[in-house]
Amino acid sequence: MTAQSIKAGLAYFALVFGAGFALGALRVSLLVPRLGERIAELSEMPLMLAVVVMAARFVVRRFAVPLALPARLGTGLLALALLLVAEVLLAVALQERSLAEYVASRDPVSGSVYLAMLVLFALMPALVGQFDGDRDDRA
């Protein structure tokens, strides 16, 4: 993994986690009481997808991550690992739940969509290069 990939992965995690934390606070306080957990979580997903795409585009350009698949996947996988650690820590520390309780409490529908979003989050640094038509002679 290149230095650019590591820096980009850290920034990618920070951007998406920060946005997710802010949107999550709004979701829990405004949407969940009115719409319920499932609809509130599903309503947040398109916004998070937009954040993921914009953050991935930004970090691969800002940190000049090579178009090579290992470099781009390294960025996404590092960010995913950090995101999962942060989520587990928040679930266990702030919500005072065990990991098993946290996983069991997830709604099956929105939880499945969330898992798909995690896969997209990890892959997005590689995907944006393909869709944006990035050219990188160093890769």
DSSP file (Angstrom, degrees, kcal/mol; ACC not computed):
  #  RESIDUE AA STRUCTURE BP1 BP2  ACC     N-H-->O    O-->H-N    N-H-->O    O-->H-N    TCO  KAPPA ALPHA  PHI   PSI    X-CA   Y-CA   Z-CA
    1    1 A M              0   0    0      0, 0.0    70,-0.1     0, 0.0     2,-0.1   0.000 360.0 360.0 360.0 134.6    0.0    0.0    0.0
    2    2 A T     >  -     0   0    0      1,-0.1     4,-2.0    64,-0.1     5,-0.2  -0.356 360.0-113.1 -82.0 162.6    1.4    3.4   -1.0
    3    3 A A  H  > S+     0   0    0      1,-0.2     4,-2.6     2,-0.2     5,-0.2   0.873 120.0  55.1 -61.1 -36.8    1.7    6.4    1.3
    4    4 A Q  H  > S+     0   0    0      1,-0.2     4,-2.7     2,-0.2    -1,-0.2   0.910 106.5  50.6 -62.8 -40.8   -1.0    8.1   -0.8
    5    5 A S  H  > S+     0   0    0      2,-0.2     4,-2.6     1,-0.2    -2,-0.2   0.900 111.2  47.9 -63.7 -41.1   -3.3    5.2   -0.3
    6    6 A I  H  X S+     0   0    0     -4,-2.0     4,-2.3     2,-0.2    -2,-0.2   0.945 114.2  45.2 -66.2 -48.3   -2.9    5.3    3.5
    7    7 A K  H  X S+     0   0    0     -4,-2.6     4,-2.3     1,-0.2    -2,-0.2   0.919 115.3  48.4 -61.1 -43.1   -3.4    9.1    3.7
    8    8 A A  H  X S+     0   0    0     -4,-2.7     4,-3.1    -5,-0.2    -1,-0.2   0.902 109.9  52.3 -64.6 -40.9   -6.4    8.9    1.4
    9    9 A G  H  X S+     0   0    0     -4,-2.6     4,-2.4     2,-0.2    -2,-0.2   0.900 110.3  48.0 -61.8 -41.6   -7.9    6.0    3.4
   10   10 A L  H  X S+     0   0    0     -4,-2.3     4,-2.3     2,-0.2    -1,-0.2   0.922 115.7  44.0 -64.2 -44.3   -7.6    8.0    6.6
   11   11 A A  H  X S+     0   0    0     -4,-2.3     4,-2.8     2,-0.2     5,-0.2   0.904 112.3  52.7 -67.8 -40.9   -9.2   11.0    5.0
   12   12 A Y  H  X S+     0   0    0     -4,-3.1     4,-2.4     2,-0.2     5,-0.3   0.931 111.0  47.1 -60.2 -47.3  -11.9    8.9    3.4
   13   13 A F  H  X S+     0   0    0     -4,-2.4     4,-3.2    -5,-0.2     5,-0.3   0.951 112.9  49.3 -57.2 -50.2  -12.8    7.3    6.7
   14   14 A A  H  X S+     0   0    0     -4,-2.3     4,-2.3     1,-0.2     5,-0.2   0.903 112.7  46.6 -60.5 -43.7  -12.8   10.7    8.4
   15   15 A L  H  X S+     0   0    0     -4,-2.8     4,-2.1     2,-0.2    -1,-0.2   0.944 118.5  39.7 -64.5 -48.2  -15.0   12.4    5.8
   16   16 A V  H  X S+     0   0    0     -4,-2.4     4,-2.8    -5,-0.2     5,-0.2   0.903 116.7  49.5 -72.0 -40.6  -17.6    9.6    5.6
   17   17 A F  H  X S+     0   0    0     -4,-3.2     4,-2.7    -5,-0.3     5,-0.2   0.927 111.8  49.5 -63.4 -43.8  -17.6    8.8    9.3
   18   18 A G  H  X S+     0   0    0     -4,-2.3     4,-2.2    -5,-0.3    -2,-0.2   0.926 114.1  44.3 -61.1 -45.8  -18.1   12.5   10.1
   19   19 A A  H  X S+     0   0    0     -4,-2.1     4,-2.9    -5,-0.2     5,-0.2   0.915 114.6  49.7 -65.3 -42.1  -21.0   12.9    7.7
   20   20 A G  H  X S+     0   0    0     -4,-2.8     4,-2.5     2,-0.2    -2,-0.2   0.875 109.7  51.4 -64.3 -38.0  -22.5    9.6    8.9
   21   21 A F  H  X S+     0   0    0     -4,-2.7     4,-2.0    -5,-0.2    -1,-0.2   0.931 113.4  44.5 -64.3 -45.5  -22.3   10.7   12.5
   22   22 A A  H  X S+     0   0    0     -4,-2.2     4,-1.9     2,-0.2    -2,-0.2   0.936 116.5  45.0 -65.1 -47.1  -24.0   14.0   11.8
   23   23 A L  H  X S+     0   0    0     -4,-2.9     4,-2.9     1,-0.2    -1,-0.2   0.872 111.1  55.0 -65.6 -35.5  -26.7   12.4    9.6
   24   24 A G  H  X S+     0   0    0     -4,-2.5     4,-2.8    -5,-0.2     5,-0.2   0.892 105.7  51.5 -63.6 -40.0  -27.2    9.7   12.2
   25   25 A A  H  X S+     0   0    0     -4,-2.0     4,-2.1     2,-0.2     5,-0.2   0.915 113.2  45.0 -63.3 -42.1  -27.8   12.2   14.9
   26   26 A L  H  X>S+     0   0    0     -4,-1.9     4,-2.9     2,-0.2     5,-0.9   0.909 112.8  51.7 -66.6 -41.7  -30.4   13.9   12.8
   27   27 A R  I  X>S+     0   0    0     -4,-2.9     5,-2.7     3,-0.2     4,-1.0   0.944 112.6  44.5 -59.5 -49.3  -31.9   10.6   11.8
   28   28 A V  I  <5S+     0   0    0     -4,-2.8    -1,-0.2     1,-0.2    -2,-0.2   0.897 121.3  38.2 -65.7 -41.0  -32.3    9.4   15.4
   29   29 A S  I  <5S+     0   0    0     -4,-2.1    -1,-0.2    -5,-0.2    -2,-0.2   0.834 132.2  20.1 -82.5 -31.6  -33.6   12.7   16.7
   30   30 A L  I  <5S+     0   0    0     -4,-2.9     4,-0.4    -5,-0.2    -3,-0.2   0.841 128.6  31.5-106.7 -43.3  -35.9   13.7   13.8
   31   31 A L  I >XXS+     0   0    0     -4,-1.0     4,-3.5    -5,-0.9     5,-0.6   0.899 107.4  60.5 -90.3 -42.5  -36.8   10.8   11.6
   32   32 A V  H 3><S+     0   0    0     -5,-2.7     4,-2.0     1,-0.2    -4,-0.1   0.912 104.7  49.8 -57.1 -46.2  -36.9    7.7   13.9
   33   33 A P  H 345S+     0   0    0      0, 0.0    -1,-0.2     0, 0.0    -2,-0.1   0.834 121.8  35.0 -62.3 -28.7  -39.7    9.1   16.1
   34   34 A R  H <45S+     0   0    0     -3,-0.6    -2,-0.2    -4,-0.4    -3,-0.1   0.830 134.4  19.5 -92.2 -35.8  -41.8   10.0   13.1
   35   35 A L  H  <5S-     0   0    0     -4,-3.5     4,-0.4     1,-0.2    -3,-0.2   0.608 102.7-114.1-113.8 -16.4  -41.0    7.2   10.6
   36   36 A G     X< -     0   0    0     -4,-2.0     4,-2.0    -5,-0.6     5,-0.2  -0.130  38.5 -73.1  92.3 163.0  -39.6    4.3   12.6
   37   37 A E  H  > S+     0   0    0      2,-0.2     4,-2.6     1,-0.2     5,-0.2   0.913 125.3  49.0 -61.7 -48.3  -36.1    2.8   12.5
   38   38 A R  H  > S+     0   0    0      1,-0.2     4,-2.7     2,-0.2     5,-0.2   0.952 115.1  41.1 -61.7 -52.9  -36.3    1.0    9.2
   39   39 A I  H  > S+     0   0    0     -4,-0.4     4,-2.3     1,-0.2    -1,-0.2   0.888 115.1  52.8 -65.3 -38.4  -37.7    3.9    7.1
   40   40 A A  H  X S+     0   0    0     -4,-2.0     4,-1.2     2,-0.2    -1,-0.2   0.932 112.4  44.3 -62.2 -45.6  -35.4    6.4    8.8
   41   41 A E  H  X S+     0   0    0     -4,-2.6     4,-1.1     1,-0.2     3,-0.3   0.916 114.3  48.9 -66.4 -42.7  -32.3    4.3    8.1
   42   42 A L  H  < S+     0   0    0     -4,-2.7     3,-0.2    -5,-0.2    -1,-0.2   0.850 107.9  55.7 -65.8 -32.7  -33.4    3.6    4.5
   43   43 A S  H  < S+     0   0    0     -4,-2.3     4,-0.5    -5,-0.2    -1,-0.2   0.806 106.4  51.5 -67.4 -29.0  -34.1    7.3    4.0
   44   44 A E  H  X S+     0   0    0     -4,-1.2     4,-2.2    -3,-0.3     3,-0.3   0.753  91.4  78.9 -78.1 -25.1  -30.5    8.1    5.0
   45   45 A M  H  X S+     0   0    0     -4,-1.1     4,-2.6     1,-0.2     5,-0.2   0.870  88.7  51.2 -58.8 -45.0  -28.9    5.7    2.6
   46   46 A P  H  > S+     0   0    0      0, 0.0     4,-2.0     0, 0.0    -1,-0.2   0.892 111.5  49.7 -62.3 -35.5  -29.1    7.7   -0.6
   47   47 A L  H  > S+     0   0    0     -4,-0.5     4,-2.2    -3,-0.3    -2,-0.2   0.917 111.7  48.2 -65.5 -42.2  -27.5   10.7    1.2
   48   48 A M  H  X S+     0   0    0     -4,-2.2     4,-2.8     2,-0.2    -1,-0.2   0.867 107.9  55.0 -67.4 -35.2  -24.7    8.5    2.5
   49   49 A L  H  X S+     0   0    0     -4,-2.6     4,-2.4     2,-0.2    -1,-0.2   0.922 108.5  48.7 -62.3 -42.4  -24.2    7.0   -0.9
   50   50 A A  H  X S+     0   0    0     -4,-2.0     4,-2.6     2,-0.2     5,-0.2   0.907 111.5  49.9 -62.7 -41.3  -23.7   10.6   -2.3
   51   51 A V  H  X S+     0   0    0     -4,-2.2     4,-3.0     2,-0.2     5,-0.3   0.927 110.3  50.7 -61.6 -45.2  -21.3   11.3    0.5
   52   52 A V  H  X S+     0   0    0     -4,-2.8     4,-2.5     2,-0.2     5,-0.2   0.923 112.3  46.0 -60.1 -46.6  -19.3    8.1   -0.2
   53   53 A V  H  X S+     0   0    0     -4,-2.4     4,-2.4     2,-0.2     5,-0.2   0.942 116.1  44.7 -63.7 -47.8  -19.0    9.0   -3.9
   54   54 A M  H  X S+     0   0    0     -4,-2.6     4,-2.5     1,-0.2    -2,-0.2   0.909 114.9  48.2 -64.6 -41.8  -18.0   12.6   -3.3
   55   55 A A  H  X S+     0   0    0     -4,-3.0     4,-2.8    -5,-0.2     5,-0.2   0.912 111.9  49.6 -65.6 -42.2  -15.5   11.6   -0.6
   56   56 A A  H  X S+     0   0    0     -4,-2.5     4,-2.2    -5,-0.3     5,-0.3   0.933 112.4  47.4 -62.9 -45.5  -14.0    8.9   -2.7
   57   57 A R  H  X S+     0   0    0     -4,-2.4     4,-1.5    -5,-0.2     5,-0.2   0.935 113.8  48.9 -58.6 -46.5  -13.6   11.3   -5.7
   58   58 A F  H  X S+     0   0    0     -4,-2.5     4,-3.3    -5,-0.2     5,-0.2   0.942 113.0  44.3 -61.0 -50.4  -12.1   13.9   -3.5
   59   59 A V  H  X S+     0   0    0     -4,-2.8     4,-2.4     1,-0.2     6,-0.3   0.878 110.7  51.9 -70.6 -36.8   -9.5   11.7   -1.7
   60   60 A V  H  <>S+     0   0    0     -4,-2.2     5,-1.7    -5,-0.2    -1,-0.2   0.856 118.8  38.6 -69.0 -29.9   -8.2    9.9   -4.7
   61   61 A R  H ><5S+     0   0    0     -4,-1.5     3,-0.9    -5,-0.3    -2,-0.2   0.918 116.7  49.4 -79.4 -46.9   -7.6   13.2   -6.5
   62   62 A R  H 3<5S+     0   0    0     -4,-3.3    -2,-0.2     1,-0.3    -3,-0.2   0.879 121.7  34.3 -61.0 -40.3   -6.4   15.1   -3.4
   63   63 A F  T 3<5S-     0   0    0     -4,-2.4    -1,-0.3    -5,-0.2    -2,-0.2   0.289 105.2-126.5-100.9   9.4   -3.9   12.4   -2.5
   64   64 A A  T < 5 -     0   0    0     -3,-0.9    -3,-0.2     1,-0.2    -4,-0.1   0.891  33.8-169.2  47.9  50.5   -3.1   11.4   -6.1
   65   65 A V      < -     0   0    0     -5,-1.7    -1,-0.2    -6,-0.3     7,-0.1  -0.559  27.6-110.1 -70.0 126.7   -3.9    7.7   -5.4
   66   66 A P        -     0   0    0      0, 0.0     6,-0.2     0, 0.0    -1,-0.1  -0.183  17.8-121.9 -56.9 151.3   -2.7    5.7   -8.4
   67   67 A L  S    S+     0   0    0      4,-0.1    -2,-0.1     5,-0.1     5,-0.1   0.634  75.5 121.3 -69.3 -13.6   -5.4    4.2  -10.6
   68   68 A A  S  > S-     0   0    0      1,-0.1     4,-2.1     4,-0.1     3,-0.5  -0.259  71.9-125.6 -55.2 135.0   -3.9    0.8  -10.0
   69   69 A L  H  > S+     0   0    0      1,-0.2     4,-3.1     2,-0.2     5,-0.3   0.864 106.0  54.5 -54.8 -44.4   -6.4   -1.5   -8.4
   70   70 A P  H  > S+     0   0    0      0, 0.0     4,-2.1     0, 0.0    -1,-0.2   0.899 110.4  47.1 -60.0 -38.6   -4.3   -2.5   -5.3
   71   71 A A  H  > S+     0   0    0     -3,-0.5     4,-1.7     2,-0.2    -2,-0.2   0.931 116.2  43.2 -67.7 -45.1   -3.7    1.2   -4.4
   72   72 A R  H  X S+     0   0    0     -4,-2.1     4,-1.9     2,-0.2    54,-0.2   0.904 115.8  47.6 -69.3 -41.5   -7.4    2.2   -4.8
   73   73 A L  H  X S+     0   0    0     -4,-3.1     4,-3.1    -5,-0.2     5,-0.3   0.880 108.0  57.0 -66.2 -36.4   -8.7   -1.0   -3.0
   74   74 A G  H  X S+     0   0    0     -4,-2.1     4,-2.3    -5,-0.3     5,-0.2   0.904 105.8  50.8 -58.9 -41.4   -6.1   -0.4   -0.2
   75   75 A T  H  X S+     0   0    0     -4,-1.7     4,-2.0     1,-0.2    -2,-0.2   0.947 114.8  42.3 -59.6 -50.0   -7.6    3.1    0.3
   76   76 A G  H  X S+     0   0    0     -4,-1.9     4,-2.3    46,-0.2    -2,-0.2   0.884 114.5  49.4 -67.8 -39.8  -11.2    1.7    0.5
   77   77 A L  H  X S+     0   0    0     -4,-3.1     4,-2.5     2,-0.2    -1,-0.2   0.879 110.3  50.5 -70.6 -36.9  -10.3   -1.3    2.7
   78   78 A L  H  X S+     0   0    0     -4,-2.3     4,-2.3    -5,-0.3    -2,-0.2   0.944 112.5  47.2 -62.2 -46.6   -8.3    0.8    5.2
   79   79 A A  H  X S+     0   0    0     -4,-2.0     4,-2.4    -5,-0.2    -2,-0.2   0.894 111.7  51.3 -62.1 -39.8  -11.2    3.2    5.5
   80   80 A L  H  X S+     0   0    0     -4,-2.3     4,-2.7     2,-0.2     5,-0.2   0.926 108.8  50.3 -63.5 -44.8  -13.6    0.3    5.9
   81   81 A A  H  X S+     0   0    0     -4,-2.5     4,-2.2     1,-0.2    -2,-0.2   0.926 112.7  46.8 -59.5 -44.8  -11.5   -1.3    8.7
   82   82 A L  H  X S+     0   0    0     -4,-2.3     4,-2.6     1,-0.2    -1,-0.2   0.897 111.8  51.3 -64.2 -39.9  -11.4    2.0   10.5
   83   83 A L  H  X S+     0   0    0     -4,-2.4     4,-2.5     2,-0.2    -2,-0.2   0.910 110.2  48.2 -64.5 -42.5  -15.2    2.5   10.0
   84   84 A L  H  X S+     0   0    0     -4,-2.7     4,-2.4     2,-0.2     5,-0.2   0.904 112.2  49.0 -66.3 -40.8  -16.0   -0.9   11.4
   85   85 A V  H  X S+     0   0    0     -4,-2.2     4,-2.6    -5,-0.2    -2,-0.2   0.935 112.8  48.1 -62.5 -45.6  -13.7   -0.4   14.4
   86   86 A A  H  X S+     0   0    0     -4,-2.6     4,-2.5     1,-0.2    -2,-0.2   0.908 112.1  49.2 -62.3 -42.0  -15.3    3.0   15.1
   87   87 A E  H  X S+     0   0    0     -4,-2.5     4,-2.6     2,-0.2    -1,-0.2   0.916 111.9  47.6 -65.2 -43.2  -18.8    1.6   14.8
   88   88 A V  H  X S+     0   0    0     -4,-2.4     4,-2.7     2,-0.2     5,-0.3   0.925 112.3  50.1 -63.9 -43.9  -18.1   -1.3   17.2
   89   89 A L  H  X S+     0   0    0     -4,-2.6     4,-3.0     1,-0.2     5,-0.5   0.913 112.8  46.6 -61.5 -42.3  -16.5    1.0   19.7
   90   90 A L  H  X>S+     0   0    0     -4,-2.5     4,-1.5    -5,-0.2     5,-1.3   0.912 113.2  49.0 -65.7 -42.0  -19.5    3.4   19.5
   91   91 A A  H  <5S+     0   0    0     -4,-2.6     6,-1.3    -5,-0.2     4,-0.3   0.911 119.8  37.1 -64.2 -42.2  -21.9    0.6   19.8
   92   92 A V  H  <5S+     0   0    0     -4,-2.7     4,-0.3     4,-0.2    -2,-0.2   0.919 126.4  34.9 -77.8 -44.1  -20.2   -1.0   22.8
   93   93 A A  H  <5S+     0   0    0     -4,-3.0    -3,-0.2    -5,-0.3    -2,-0.2   0.955 127.4  29.8 -79.4 -51.8  -19.1    2.2   24.6
   94   94 A L  T  <5S+     0   0    0     -4,-1.5    -3,-0.2    -5,-0.5    -2,-0.1   0.875 129.3  36.3 -80.9 -37.2  -21.9    4.7   24.0
   95   95 A Q  S   <S-     0   0    0     -5,-1.3    -1,-0.2    -4,-0.3    -3,-0.2   0.485  98.3-133.4 -94.8  -2.7  -24.8    2.3   23.7
   96   96 A E        +     0   0    0     -4,-0.3     2,-0.3    -6,-0.3    -4,-0.2   0.906  58.8 135.6  50.5  48.8  -23.5   -0.1   26.4
   97   97 A R        -     0   0    0     -6,-1.3    -1,-0.2    -5,-0.1     2,-0.1  -0.885  56.7-117.8-120.2 152.7  -24.2   -3.1   24.2
   98   98 A S     >  -     0   0    0     -2,-0.3     4,-2.4    -3,-0.1     5,-0.2  -0.448  35.0-108.1 -77.5 165.0  -22.2   -6.2   23.4
   99   99 A L  H  > S+     0   0    0      1,-0.2     4,-2.5     2,-0.2     5,-0.2   0.909 121.8  52.2 -60.8 -41.5  -21.2   -6.7   19.8
  100  100 A A  H  > S+     0   0    0      1,-0.2     4,-2.4     2,-0.2    -1,-0.2   0.901 109.5  48.9 -62.4 -41.4  -23.7   -9.6   19.6
  101  101 A E  H  > S+     0   0    0      2,-0.2     4,-1.5     1,-0.2    -1,-0.2   0.900 110.9  51.0 -64.8 -40.2  -26.5   -7.4   21.0
  102  102 A Y  H  X S+     0   0    0     -4,-2.4     4,-0.6     2,-0.2     3,-0.2   0.944 112.6  44.5 -62.5 -48.7  -25.6   -4.7   18.5
  103  103 A V  H >< S+     0   0    0     -4,-2.5     3,-1.1     1,-0.2    -2,-0.2   0.916 113.5  51.1 -63.2 -43.0  -25.7   -7.0   15.5
  104  104 A A  H 3< S+     0   0    0     -4,-2.4    -1,-0.2     1,-0.2    -2,-0.2   0.774 104.4  58.9 -66.1 -25.7  -28.9   -8.7   16.7
  105  105 A S  H 3< S+     0   0    0     -4,-1.5    -1,-0.2    -3,-0.2    -2,-0.2   0.619  80.8 108.9 -80.7 -11.8  -30.6   -5.3   17.1
  106  106 A R  S << S-     0   0    0     -3,-1.1    -3,-0.0    -4,-0.6     6,-0.0  -0.403  78.6-112.6 -68.2 139.1  -30.1   -4.3   13.4
  107  107 A D     >  -     0   0    0      1,-0.1     4,-2.5    -2,-0.1     5,-0.3  -0.509  23.1-131.8 -66.7 135.5  -33.3   -4.3   11.3
  108  108 A P  H  > S+     0   0    0      0, 0.0     4,-1.2     0, 0.0    -1,-0.1   0.860 101.6  41.4 -63.3 -34.6  -33.0   -7.1    8.7
  109  109 A V  H  > S+     0   0    0      2,-0.2     4,-1.9     3,-0.1     3,-0.2   0.978 122.7  35.2 -77.0 -58.5  -34.0   -4.9    5.8
  110  110 A S  H  > S+     0   0    0      1,-0.2     4,-2.3     2,-0.2    -1,-0.1   0.829 116.2  57.8 -67.5 -29.1  -32.1   -1.7    6.5
  111  111 A G  H  X S+     0   0    0     -4,-2.5     4,-2.1     2,-0.2    -1,-0.2   0.884 105.9  49.2 -65.2 -38.3  -29.2   -3.8    8.0
  112  112 A S  H  X S+     0   0    0     -4,-1.2     4,-1.9    -5,-0.3    -2,-0.2   0.896 111.5  48.5 -66.8 -40.5  -28.9   -5.7    4.7
  113  113 A V  H  X S+     0   0    0     -4,-1.9     4,-2.3     1,-0.2    -2,-0.2   0.898 109.2  54.2 -65.2 -39.3  -28.8   -2.4    2.8
  114  114 A Y  H  X S+     0   0    0     -4,-2.3     4,-2.1     2,-0.2    -2,-0.2   0.908 106.2  51.4 -61.1 -42.5  -26.2   -1.1    5.2
  115  115 A L  H  X S+     0   0    0     -4,-2.1     4,-1.8     1,-0.2    -1,-0.2   0.908 109.6  49.9 -61.7 -40.9  -24.0   -4.1    4.5
  116  116 A A  H  X S+     0   0    0     -4,-1.9     4,-2.3     1,-0.2    -1,-0.2   0.892 108.9  53.0 -62.9 -38.9  -24.3   -3.4    0.8
  117  117 A M  H  X S+     0   0    0     -4,-2.3     4,-2.8     1,-0.2    -2,-0.2   0.872 105.0  54.8 -64.3 -36.6  -23.3    0.2    1.5
  118  118 A L  H  X S+     0   0    0     -4,-2.1     4,-2.2     2,-0.2    -1,-0.2   0.900 108.0  49.3 -63.2 -39.8  -20.2   -1.0    3.4
  119  119 A V  H  X S+     0   0    0     -4,-1.8     4,-2.0     2,-0.2    -2,-0.2   0.935 112.7  47.0 -64.2 -45.7  -19.2   -3.0    0.3
  120  120 A L  H  X S+     0   0    0     -4,-2.3     4,-2.2     1,-0.2    -2,-0.2   0.895 109.2  55.4 -61.7 -40.1  -19.7    0.0   -1.9
  121  121 A F  H  < S+     0   0    0     -4,-2.8    -1,-0.2     1,-0.2    -2,-0.2   0.926 110.2  45.2 -57.5 -46.7  -17.8    2.2    0.6
  122  122 A A  H  < S+     0   0    0     -4,-2.2     4,-0.2     1,-0.2   -46,-0.2   0.867 120.1  40.1 -67.1 -36.1  -14.8   -0.1    0.4
  123  123 A L  H >X S+     0   0    0     -4,-2.0     4,-2.2     1,-0.2     3,-1.1   0.681  91.0  89.2 -86.4 -19.2  -14.9   -0.4   -3.4
  124  124 A M  H 3X S+     0   0    0     -4,-2.2     4,-3.0     1,-0.3     5,-0.3   0.828  79.8  58.1 -58.3 -39.4  -15.8    3.3   -4.3
  125  125 A P  H 3> S+     0   0    0      0, 0.0     4,-0.7     0, 0.0    -1,-0.3   0.884 114.3  40.9 -58.1 -34.0  -12.2    4.6   -4.5
  126  126 A A  H <> S+     0   0    0     -3,-1.1     4,-1.2    -4,-0.2    -2,-0.2   0.879 115.5  51.0 -76.3 -38.9  -11.6    2.0   -7.2
  127  127 A L  H  X S+     0   0    0     -4,-2.2     4,-2.5     1,-0.2     5,-0.3   0.883 102.8  57.4 -68.7 -38.8  -15.0    2.5   -8.9
  128  128 A V  H  X S+     0   0    0     -4,-3.0     4,-2.4     1,-0.2     6,-0.3   0.861 104.2  53.7 -64.4 -32.2  -14.7    6.3   -9.2
  129  129 A G  H  X>S+     0   0    0     -4,-0.7     5,-1.6    -5,-0.3     4,-0.6   0.887 110.8  46.4 -65.6 -37.7  -11.5    6.0  -11.2
  130  130 A Q  H  <5S+     0   0    0     -4,-1.2     3,-0.3    -3,-0.2    -2,-0.2   0.915 118.4  40.2 -70.1 -43.8  -13.2    3.7  -13.6
  131  131 A F  H  <5S+     0   0    0     -4,-2.5    -2,-0.2     1,-0.2    -1,-0.2   0.803 114.5  51.7 -78.4 -29.2  -16.4    5.8  -14.0
  132  132 A D  H  <5S-     0   0    0     -4,-2.4    -1,-0.2    -5,-0.3    -2,-0.2   0.593 106.5-124.5 -82.6  -9.3  -14.6    9.2  -14.0
  133  133 A G  T  <5 -     0   0    0     -4,-0.6    -3,-0.2    -3,-0.3    -4,-0.1   0.826  39.4-172.8  70.7  30.6  -12.2    8.0  -16.7
  134  134 A D      < -     0   0    0     -5,-1.6     2,-0.5    -6,-0.3    -1,-0.1  -0.220  10.4-152.0 -55.0 144.4   -9.1    8.8  -14.7
  135  135 A R        +     0   0    0      2,-0.0     2,-0.4     4,-0.0    -1,-0.1  -0.989  19.3 171.1-121.0 130.4   -5.9    8.5  -16.5
  136  136 A D    >   -     0   0    0     -2,-0.5     3,-0.8     1,-0.1   -69,-0.0  -0.881  16.9-173.5-143.0 106.2   -2.8    7.7  -14.6
  137  137 A D  T 3  S+     0   0    0     -2,-0.4    -1,-0.1     1,-0.2    -2,-0.0   0.646  84.7  64.5 -74.7 -13.9    0.4    6.8  -16.4
  138  138 A R  T 3         0   0    0      1,-0.2    -1,-0.2   -70,-0.0    -2,-0.0   0.687 360.0 360.0 -80.8 -19.0    2.2    5.9  -13.1
  139  139 A A    <         0   0    0     -3,-0.8    -1,-0.2   -70,-0.0    -2,-0.1   0.497 360.0 360.0 -72.8 360.0   -0.2    2.9  -12.4
